[in-house]
Amino acid sequence: MNDTLKRRIQTLAQWIYESQYLVVFTGAGISTESGLPDFRGPDGLWTRRDKGLPQKEPRQRWRDTEPNRGHYAIVELQDIGRLKFLISQNVDNLHLKSGIQPDLLAELHGNLAKMRCTQCGLKVDRSLGSTTCQCGGLLVKSIVDFGQSLPEEDLRLSFYHSRKCDLFVVAGSSLVVTPAADMPLEALRAGARLVIINDGETPFDGHAGLRFHEAIGEVLPEAVVILKGLMGRLDPS
């Protein structure tokens, strides 16, 4: 790890330490280290499509995919009381699989592992095979297709927490798909610091106080280790 990267990671850890209201925002880029493709990265699904290239076969099925170091670093932020809310554009279920508490998570585009009630909005595991909710409503897939509205409650919570935060960390998103991409703008308007960890460029790069093009699994876990040291929670063993 070069000195410049070390300094930026140390600054990130310091900012998290100073933060009273941390919100993390994730996109497909956080799951590439788990073997899933992203969309707008250098070899992403939409990038290849726009170049007229065939889609690559995924290395594994989404249901067999496991969380990676980036996912678990966010769980650590939750467990040490630093994470106020997590907003995700991902549908791969890896945040819940890694241990994120459901009430701290908004999944703006749904979840492949969940069904949603059309009447009360309750989400239930797809593996149960249920077609009707306990309220009597119809259970349908929770995935948001192109042209469909985002889930109202997830969207409301995302805007609410974005407007309250003092530190907004983007991990693995190109920030071009709205209204999800409006969240960092809301955070900036509220006076929050903006950190972007993403391989490709984003429209918000010029507004970021810290910018990482390195892998999320290289940045976030190390920042958490330094943070724990600042908090006096680092395991001496």
KAQUI-V703447 format. One record per helix or strand of 3 or more residues. SS is the DSSP state (H for helix, E for strand). FROM is the first residue (numbers start at 0). LEN is the number of residues. If there is no record, write none. Layout:
ss=SS from=FROM len=LEN
ss=SS from=FROM len=LEN
This chain:
ss=H from=2 len=16
ss=E from=21 len=5
ss=H from=27 len=7
ss=H from=44 len=6
ss=H from=61 len=3
ss=H from=68 len=11
ss=E from=82 len=6
ss=H from=93 len=5
ss=H from=101 len=3
ss=E from=104 len=3
ss=E from=113 len=4
ss=E from=122 len=3
ss=H from=125 len=3
ss=E from=137 len=4
ss=H from=151 len=13
ss=E from=166 len=5
ss=H from=179 len=10
ss=E from=192 len=5
ss=H from=204 len=3
ss=E from=209 len=3
ss=H from=215 len=16
